[in-house]
């Protein structure tokens, strides 16, 4: 946990909310200044705090612009702003919200790493795709700001313009890819208008397979969207041509899409950790199955994520079992440290039965604000945590809440979520299974889909009361996502009210073991070569197959690769196996070379080869049976033995001559002519 700033300024907002300075002091410590109108009559208290030179936290976000303006003369000042009014002070439970205020203040003081950006550049080359005069009218309004081309798909009677300020072409977009500043299109039925068009545009001969590029595309065709999750594709604007208001909004937005634009790099990706494929065999496809924009594509053994197309839903990071894809707004360990500060401070300040409410900024903050201003506000035990998208949350975040002493988790989404929440649902179902099995209670992890503030309050009030741990974890999460996940689940097990060693999970879970048919395993180690996380390993000194369950992500590559098909996956969370040393799945005595004594292979595999060759291959039968000894030799000795023997591998028994159809017919006729069939 970061060092608490020495000066905290809290305000009752003109006495519209109570301030429990004692609870806040227990939770946060340090110097606290209390005010009733910090942004007005008592603004000098803020100036005095700045003059002291210590970091300052102001428990107000509404007037943050004013405070930053006042602080312009103190550029060295370290300022933090946190909202305790709409999140707790304006509530029917405000009198009991002191611990919550302390928790929110402590969480806000946790440092968040800087955001990495992706730059998109648009030169204003625009394609307007439509059917009729609506597209041409839009082009005329944008022609003074953009380099316009109009493409009409299956146009009807369109009147020619008196002056051709921009090209008007015919064609239908067959395929498209790209993003703002870099769209590439394939066009069929492409044709130019005839200059002699009189009452309507007449187009010349058309052709298929034309290509084009543009920086942005305004789709007024009224057809199906050209992209999946089209509203999330930067540079692609779409409006129903019959909806004049939507067309106006699209025109206004298109006019501003010239220049350089920055967007966050939502996902950090480490290809070496990806479990997508090995040796042409497909393993994990969790991220590919969920990406709404098509930003993720197969790329050899791994996948590739196009940061220019990624819309930041975070589903890939949520379900990625290896940590190859991790969310960066904020990073996994940074969000976990914020949860740690939140729940530890809440408990220290006297709070109990903490329910963490994850929400986004656009929808979640708006509905919480509306509930505070026009309704009952949030309950005193509900701790709101803003994230970029709730779909970024993974099982490690949910587990951390309970490990740190929370009693429940809720994710707030729209009634009709902007992003597909299938991945989030799976994480919620699996997490609820785990915390229920560990004795925290059932139904404690859920998704709240609503646009109604009052319904949000009702659902929060009806939340089941879980059993909070009496031994909350205190670990500080550090490092990459998978390491954070493993630490969190171990700590969850230690904190559980009624721990069990094994929790069965549904197929597709990112945790589990493997079942091996020992008799059928030849210790070929194909599975070891395929395993991307090294959960399966060999022993360079002995014929052995070993397994580390905490590393297994249930990608299925071992199961698909095994030539004997003796491996099956078992989804589960086995805490005992996680904390145990390497498990030996199978071990055999090595077979020693009969010439030099060097171990190679295993006795069972050599015996199996000897049996098959001795029965079926001419090289090792009859007088040649002694040649089976070369199978019992290592590679070096085998070469030497074959060379010394001057063995001719082509000296096979004479094969029957090849017979043609005429040979068969001649033999048949001859047999018919011989009454005895001789």
Protein Blocks (a to p, Z undefined) as FASTA:
>chain_A
ZZddfbdcddeehoiaccdfklmmmmngpjddddfblmlmmmmmmmmmmmnopacdddbf
klmmmmmmmmmmmmmbccddddfklmmmnccklmmmmmmmmmmmmmmmpccddddddddd
dehiacdddfblmlmmmmmmmmmmmccddddehiadddddfbdfbccdddddfbdcddeh
iaccddehiacddfklckbccdddddehiacddfbdcdfkopacfbehkllmghiacddf
klmklmmmmmmmmmmmgcjdddddfbacdfklpckbgghiacbfklmmmmmnlpaccehj
bccddfklogolommmmmmmnomaccfbdcfklmmmmmmmmmmmmmmnopahiacddddf
klmmmmmmmmmmmmnopafklccdddfblklpcfklmmmmmmnopabdcddddfbdfbdc
klmmmmmmmmmmmmmmnonaghkaccdddfbfklmmmmmmmpccddddfbdcfbdcedjf
klmmmmmmmmmmmmpmbdcfbdcddehiabdcddddfklpgolommmmmmmnlmaccdfk
bccddddfklpgolommmmmmmnlpaccdddddfklmmpccddfbdcdddddfklopaed
jfklmmmmmmmmmmmmmklgcjlmmmmmmmmpcfklmmmmmmmnopafklcccddddddf
klmmmmmmmmmmmmnoZZ
